[in-house]
Amino acid sequence: EAAFKALLRDRRLVLQPATLWDAPEGGEHVSKLYQGEHVQVVEDHPGERLHCRVLRDGRSFWVDGGNDGEGRDALCSVAVASQLESLQTFIKALAAECGKAAT
């Protein structure tokens, strides 16, 4: 039953880079999400951050789920998110950043 419920959890697509935090409020910046990655919502708190599981590696963080001040949301709901697709997106984005840093 728990595995079935996990499949039905809200999954979201990252529309623009978003910060990952180690706490629902305050806390430290621990990583970031790249455009095109996927997350699974663990808990949707009334605050500005969502407790999410990052599909590329399964770790849980809090992510800013609100908009960027210009009306653009960082995340949008999707029906199905693929862990492999999310991991591929992360690797491509990281490689691009490394390429920029090398030049």
Phi and psi in degrees as a GROMACS rama.xvg file:
@    title "Ramachandran Plot"
@    xaxis  label "Phi"
@    yaxis  label "Psi"
@TYPE xy
-63.2041  -40.7327  ALA-2
-64.5357  -38.4041  ALA-3
-65.6168  -43.3069  PHE-4
-62.7929  -37.1105  LYS-5
-62.7455  -35.7508  ALA-6
-65.7663  -27.9186  LEU-7
-89.9092  -3.87877  LEU-8
-61.4983  150.596  ARG-9
-62.2121  126.634  ASP-10
-114.555  143.178  ARG-11
-132.04  148.687  ARG-12
-97.9048  136.105  LEU-13
-81.9905  118.98  VAL-14
-89.4448  -24.8581  LEU-15
-152.011  156.975  GLN-16
-50.7775  139.734  PRO-17
-138.245  147.191  ALA-18
-83.4831  138.808  THR-19
-101.943  134.038  LEU-20
-119.413  158.685  TRP-21
-93.6  4.70405  ASP-22
-151.915  156.247  ALA-23
-69.5223  -25.2763  PRO-24
-139.091  143.648  GLU-25
64.2844  -131.192  GLY-26
74.7773  -174.27  GLY-27
-112.819  146.922  GLU-28
-71.8776  121.878  HIS-29
-112.6  -20.5338  VAL-30
-172.693  -169.465  SER-31
-145.623  158.917  LYS-32
-101.123  146.659  LEU-33
-107.461  152.918  TYR-34
-54.0025  130.803  GLN-35
98.7642  -14.0623  GLY-36
-73.1684  168.623  GLU-37
-125.459  146.525  HIS-38
-131.701  156.962  VAL-39
-113.281  126.936  GLN-40
-75.1319  121.319  VAL-41
-85.6883  -49.1382  VAL-42
-143.179  138.029  GLU-43
-108.691  97.4002  ASP-44
-84.4659  157.205  HIS-45
-67.4911  -12.3035  PRO-46
-72.8948  -164.878  GLY-47
-85.7302  -16.7725  GLU-48
-106.663  144.741  ARG-49
-104.346  139.474  LEU-50
-83.6705  114.798  HIS-51
-128.781  154.398  CYS-52
-104.977  122.483  ARG-53
-78.3485  122.489  VAL-54
-71.8313  -18.9488  LEU-55
-66.7787  -30.8377  ARG-56
-140.29  -2.48041  ASP-57
81.8581  -0.526146  GLY-58
-77.124  151.274  ARG-59
-104.156  136.993  SER-60
-145.443  177.751  PHE-61
-107.896  137.307  TRP-62
-127.258  141.823  VAL-63
-65.897  116.426  ASP-64
-103.901  -3.47707  GLY-65
-80.3676  -169.126  GLY-66
-92.2767  170.855  ASN-67
-87.9828  13.3489  ASP-68
91.8854  -13.2275  GLY-69
-114.155  16.8776  GLU-70
85.5061  5.6185  GLY-71
-100.367  123.738  ARG-72
-77.7848  143.616  ASP-73
-75.2329  -30.6974  ALA-74
-127.966  149.996  LEU-75
-135.107  151.053  CYS-76
-71.4982  144.128  SER-77
-134.337  153.374  VAL-78
-73.6239  -43.0683  ALA-79
-139.279  134.084  VAL-80
-125.398  133.668  ALA-81
-97.1272  128.973  SER-82
-62.2246  -40.8591  GLN-83
-63.9982  -43.4007  LEU-84
-62.1566  -40.5353  GLU-85
-64.4602  -42.5488  SER-86
-64.9074  -40.4618  LEU-87
-62.4517  -41.8372  GLN-88
-62.9636  -43.5643  THR-89
-60.8861  -46.1663  PHE-90
-63.1844  -42.5022  ILE-91
-62.798  -43.9202  LYS-92
-66.264  -41.4434  ALA-93
-65.8663  -41.0687  LEU-94
-62.7199  -38.8929  ALA-95
-65.2897  -41.2234  ALA-96
-64.9471  -40.2018  GLU-97
-64.2262  -38.7699  CYS-98
-63.8158  -39.8337  GLY-99
-65.8817  -40.8276  LYS-100
-67.8483  -29.0919  ALA-101
-77.3149  -17.1423  ALA-102
